[in-house]
Amino acid sequence: MILNIARFLPRAEHRESVVARSLRQSVLHWLELQQLRHKIRKEREQLAALPDHLLRDIGVSRADAEAESRRSFEDIPAGRSNCW
């Protein structure tokens, strides 16, 4: 008996759809990550712009606010990214 292995392999159309689906998911993941980075960057800028009396109200020093605003665009705080 000869085993026809071709019938167990995915068809070319199926392989292409798997590749397309994977590419689409990767692009969507990258876009979500960029949106999160932009949102965090904006939050950091807003924190740095707060007056000292409001920073004191939330328990943040001016030095801490400035340090936070200088963090890298790629530096996402732990717990903020559910992409990984």
C-alpha positions as CSV (number, residue, x, y, z in Angstrom):
1,M,0.0,0.0,0.0
2,I,1.4,3.4,-1.0
3,L,0.6,6.2,1.3
4,N,-0.4,9.4,-0.4
5,I,1.1,12.1,1.8
6,A,-0.1,14.9,-0.3
7,R,-3.6,14.7,1.0
8,F,-2.3,15.3,4.6
9,L,-0.5,18.5,3.6
10,P,-2.3,21.9,3.6
11,R,-3.3,23.1,0.2
12,A,-1.4,26.1,-1.2
13,E,-4.4,28.4,-0.7
14,H,-4.6,27.4,2.9
15,R,-0.9,28.1,3.5
16,E,-1.3,31.5,1.9
17,S,-4.2,32.4,4.2
18,V,-2.2,31.3,7.2
19,V,0.7,33.5,6.2
20,A,-1.7,36.4,5.5
21,R,-3.4,36.0,8.8
22,S,-0.1,35.9,10.6
23,L,1.1,39.0,8.9
24,R,-2.2,40.8,9.7
25,Q,-1.9,39.9,13.3
26,S,1.7,41.1,13.5
27,V,0.8,44.4,11.9
28,L,-2.2,44.9,14.3
29,H,0.1,44.0,17.3
30,W,2.6,46.6,16.1
31,L,-0.1,49.3,15.7
32,E,-1.5,48.6,19.1
33,L,2.0,48.9,20.6
34,Q,2.5,52.2,18.8
35,Q,-0.8,53.5,20.1
36,L,0.2,52.5,23.7
37,R,3.6,54.2,23.4
38,H,1.9,57.4,22.1
39,K,-0.6,57.4,24.9
40,I,2.1,56.9,27.6
41,R,4.3,59.6,25.9
42,K,1.3,62.0,26.2
43,E,0.7,61.1,29.8
44,R,4.3,61.8,30.6
45,E,4.1,65.2,29.0
46,Q,0.9,66.0,30.9
47,L,2.5,64.9,34.1
48,A,5.6,67.2,33.5
49,A,3.2,70.1,32.7
50,L,1.4,69.9,36.1
51,P,2.0,72.7,38.5
52,D,3.9,71.8,41.7
53,H,0.9,72.0,44.0
54,L,-1.0,69.4,41.9
55,L,2.1,67.2,41.9
56,R,2.2,67.4,45.7
57,D,-1.5,66.5,45.8
58,I,-0.7,63.2,44.0
59,G,2.5,62.6,45.9
60,V,4.9,63.2,43.0
61,S,7.9,65.5,43.3
62,R,8.9,67.8,40.5
63,A,12.1,65.8,40.0
64,D,10.2,62.5,39.7
65,A,7.8,64.1,37.2
66,E,10.7,65.4,35.1
67,A,12.5,62.0,35.3
68,E,9.3,60.2,34.2
69,S,8.9,62.6,31.3
70,R,12.5,61.9,30.1
71,R,11.9,58.2,29.9
72,S,12.4,56.6,26.5
73,F,9.4,56.2,24.0
74,E,10.1,52.5,24.1
75,D,10.1,52.3,27.9
76,I,6.7,51.0,28.8
77,P,6.0,50.6,32.5
78,A,5.4,47.1,33.8
79,G,1.7,46.2,33.8
80,R,0.8,48.7,31.0
81,S,1.4,46.4,28.1
82,N,-0.9,43.5,27.5
83,C,0.6,43.0,24.1
84,W,3.3,40.6,25.3
